[in-house]
Amino acid sequence: MFYTTIFAIVLIIVILAKYLYKPVERCPECNAPRESDHPICPCGYVFEFPDDDDPFEYGDPEDSAKDSP
């Protein structure tokens, strides 16, 4: 009975540790941790791409709207 209780407690601890641990996303090139929601690593690696095939747009979107006729 004692060993069964210890086994159950260890099993619960392992399962909790597995599901409560949230690993930090790291860059595969320089192994630096990702800073908040920045899409680009300081080494230049891009963490995420847009779902569509539109090219990346850099800068303020309001500036590009003012340049259009």
C-alpha positions in Angstrom: 0.0 0.0 0.0 2.8 2.4 0.9 4.6 1.8 -2.5 1.4 2.3 -4.4 0.8 5.7 -2.8 4.4 6.8 -3.5 4.1 5.6 -7.1 0.8 7.5 -7.5 2.3 10.7 -6.0 5.4 10.4 -8.3 3.2 9.8 -11.3 1.0 12.9 -10.5 4.2 15.0 -10.1 5.6 13.8 -13.4 2.3 14.5 -15.3 2.0 18.0 -13.7 5.6 18.8 -14.6 5.1 17.7 -18.2 2.0 19.8 -18.8 2.8 22.9 -16.7 6.4 23.4 -18.0 6.4 25.9 -20.9 9.7 25.9 -22.8 11.0 29.2 -24.2 11.1 29.3 -28.0 14.7 29.6 -29.2 16.4 30.5 -32.4 17.7 27.4 -34.2 20.7 29.3 -35.6 22.1 31.2 -32.5 20.1 29.5 -29.7 19.0 32.9 -28.3 15.6 32.9 -26.6 12.8 34.7 -28.4 12.1 38.1 -26.9 8.3 38.5 -26.3 6.6 38.6 -29.8 9.5 39.9 -31.9 9.2 38.1 -35.3 12.9 38.4 -36.1 15.9 37.2 -34.1 18.9 39.6 -33.7 20.9 37.2 -35.9 18.4 37.6 -38.7 16.4 34.4 -38.4 12.6 34.9 -39.0 10.5 33.1 -36.5 7.2 33.4 -38.3 6.0 34.1 -41.8 2.6 35.5 -42.9 0.0 33.0 -43.9 -0.5 34.6 -47.3 2.0 35.1 -50.1 2.1 38.9 -49.8 5.6 40.4 -49.4 6.7 41.8 -46.0 5.8 45.4 -45.4 8.2 47.3 -43.2 7.6 50.7 -41.6 4.4 52.5 -40.7 1.4 51.5 -42.8 0.0 55.0 -42.6 3.1 56.4 -44.4 2.6 54.0 -47.3 -1.1 55.1 -47.6 0.0 58.8 -47.7 2.4 58.1 -50.6 -0.4 56.5 -52.8 -2.2 58.9 -55.2 
